[in-house]
Structure formats: structure tokens, C-alpha cells
Amino acid sequence: MKSDKATEKAEVTEEEAGVPEEGAESVEEIGVTEEATEAVEEEPEAVEDAEEVEEAKEKKPPKRKEEEIEEERVYTIPLKRAWISKRPVRTPKAMKVLKSFIIRHMKSEEVKIDSSLNSIIWARGIEKPPRKVRVRVTRDKEGVVNVYPLEEKKTPPAEQAKS
């Protein structure tokens, strides 16, 4: 029985390859190598794998950010209170001022600061945080407040600054 199935598969692969059956006694005379027949036999497996990948993509839940935003506000947060403290404490103090401002205005204890906003505040080092920062604040249905920069500042390349 196994040999019958193998010959059926070989016949199917010859038909798929577009090789006429008349006058050709073996696969080698036709010019089709064993590797080509194996590749043709493996294609259904690849199709099954692709179907599994598509099913997995369909099962993924939609993005949370777009659906669950309950409230969105834009603030300009003054960080001048951080400048009162000593130099090596200014930027950590600016982060505390930012967080306390958000807690006070959004009335929520759970605040998550985006990494891009964090890098903007820490860009000039520990001694010189920005004097103020523009942020976009969102609250989701669970009460978690996310803080994002309103605009990411574009720094000019060093060559343009020298000119």
C-alpha cells in the first residue's frame, strides 16, 4: 500500500510540474530531480503552516491604547521647583515634580511615564533638566494614567549647529 501511495504522489508531482506522461518512463529522463519532487511534496505543509500563522494573528486581541482611552488632556508642566534644589538632585526632583503634578491634576495614584518623556527630561543630564515640559496625559478605563510627550524635540545635527 505504501508503494501505491508513493507512486500516486509521484504522478501528482509530475502533473503539477507540467511534464507530460507520454514517452517518459522515469522522472530522471524527464529532467526533474528528486529534490524538485520533494519540494513540491513539502508545499502543502508550508500552506498548513501559513494557515496556522494566520489563525494566530486573528486570535490576538486588538490594541489596548486606542480602545480604552477614557480621558485625554494636554498640560504644560513647570519644573522650576526642581531648580531650587542642589545641582546633582535636580533631574530626579524634576521627575518627582512631574509625577506629583499629574497625581494632583488627574486625581489618580497610578501614573506611568513614557520612556521617551523620561529621555527628554534626562537629555541634558542630572544637573540641568528642562524648565517646563509639554505633555499629553491619558487615563484608561482601569484608572491608570499614562504620560507622553506632546512633541518630541528635533535636535539639529552637529554640522548644522556649527554653521
C-alpha positions in Angstrom: 0.0 0.0 0.0 2.8 2.4 0.8 4.3 1.9 -2.7 0.9 2.7 -4.3 0.7 6.0 -2.3 4.3 6.9 -3.3 3.6 6.4 -7.0 0.4 8.4 -6.7 2.3 11.3 -5.1 5.0 11.0 -7.9 2.3 11.1 -10.6 0.7 14.2 -8.9 4.1 15.9 -8.8 4.7 15.2 -12.4 1.3 16.7 -13.4 2.0 19.8 -11.2 5.4 20.2 -12.8 3.7 20.3 -16.2 5.6 17.3 -17.5 3.7 15.1 -20.0 3.4 11.4 -19.0 3.6 10.1 -22.6 7.0 8.9 -23.7 8.7 9.4 -20.4 9.4 6.3 -18.4 11.1 7.7 -15.3 11.5 11.0 -13.6 15.2 11.3 -14.3 14.6 11.1 -18.1 12.1 14.0 -17.8 14.7 16.2 -16.2 13.0 16.6 -12.8 15.3 15.8 -9.9 14.4 14.2 -6.7 14.9 17.5 -4.9 12.3 19.2 -7.0 9.7 16.4 -6.3 10.5 16.7 -2.6 10.0 20.4 -2.7 6.6 20.0 -4.4 5.6 17.4 -1.8 6.6 19.8 1.0 4.4 22.7 -0.3 1.2 21.5 1.4 3.0 21.5 4.7 4.1 25.1 4.1 0.5 26.0 3.3 -0.7 24.5 6.5 1.9 26.4 8.5 0.8 29.6 6.8 -2.8 28.9 7.8 -1.7 28.4 11.4 0.1 31.7 11.4 -2.9 33.5 10.0 -5.2 31.9 12.7 -2.7 33.0 15.4 -2.8 36.6 14.1 -6.6 36.6 14.2 -6.6 35.4 17.8 -4.5 38.4 19.0 -6.6 41.0 20.9 -6.8 44.5 19.4 -4.5 47.2 20.7 -5.4 48.5 24.1 -4.4 52.1 23.7 -6.9 53.1 21.1 -9.9 51.4 22.7 -9.6 52.0 26.4 -8.7 55.8 26.5 -11.3 57.4 28.7 -9.9 60.9 29.0 -7.0 62.8 27.3 -5.6 66.2 28.4 -2.6 68.3 27.4 -0.6 70.1 30.0 2.5 72.4 30.2 4.2 71.3 33.4 6.5 73.8 35.1 9.6 72.1 36.5 11.0 75.3 38.1 10.7 73.8 41.6 13.3 71.3 40.7 15.8 74.2 40.1 15.6 75.3 43.7 17.4 72.2 44.9 21.1 71.5 44.6 22.6 70.6 41.1 23.1 66.8 41.5 19.4 66.4 42.6 17.6 68.5 40.0 16.6 65.9 37.4 15.4 63.3 39.9 13.5 66.1 41.6 12.0 67.2 38.3 10.7 63.6 37.8 9.0 63.8 41.3 7.5 67.2 40.4 6.2 65.8 37.2 4.6 62.9 38.9 3.1 64.9 41.7 1.6 67.4 39.2 -0.1 64.5 37.3 -1.4 63.0 40.5 -2.8 66.3 41.6 -4.5 67.2 38.3 -5.7 63.7 37.1 -6.7 62.5 40.6 -5.1 59.1 40.2 -2.3 57.4 42.1 -1.3 55.1 39.3 0.9 57.1 36.9 3.1 55.6 34.1 5.6 58.0 32.5 6.6 57.1 28.9 10.3 56.3 28.3 10.5 59.0 25.5 9.4 61.6 28.1 11.9 60.3 30.5 14.7 60.6 28.0 13.6 64.2 27.2 13.9 65.2 30.8 17.2 63.4 31.3 18.7 64.6 27.9 20.8 67.4 29.4 22.0 65.3 32.4 21.3 65.3 36.1 22.1 68.9 36.7 20.1 70.7 34.0 16.5 69.4 33.5 14.2 71.5 31.3 12.3 74.4 32.9 9.0 73.2 31.6 7.6 70.3 29.5 4.5 69.8 27.3 2.8 66.5 27.9 -0.2 64.5 26.7 -1.9 62.7 29.6 -4.4 59.8 29.0 -6.5 57.9 31.5 -7.8 54.4 30.6 -10.9 52.6 32.0 -8.9 51.0 34.8 -7.8 54.4 36.1 -4.1 54.1 35.0 -2.7 57.4 33.9 -0.1 57.4 31.1 2.0 60.4 30.4 3.5 61.0 26.9 5.5 63.9 25.4 3.3 66.2 23.3 6.0 66.7 20.7 9.4 65.1 20.6 12.0 67.9 20.1 14.1 67.5 17.0 17.7 68.2 17.7 19.7 69.6 14.7 22.7 67.6 13.6 26.1 68.8 14.8 27.1 70.1 11.3 24.2 72.4 11.1 24.8 73.8 14.6 28.4 74.8 13.7 27.4 76.8 10.6 
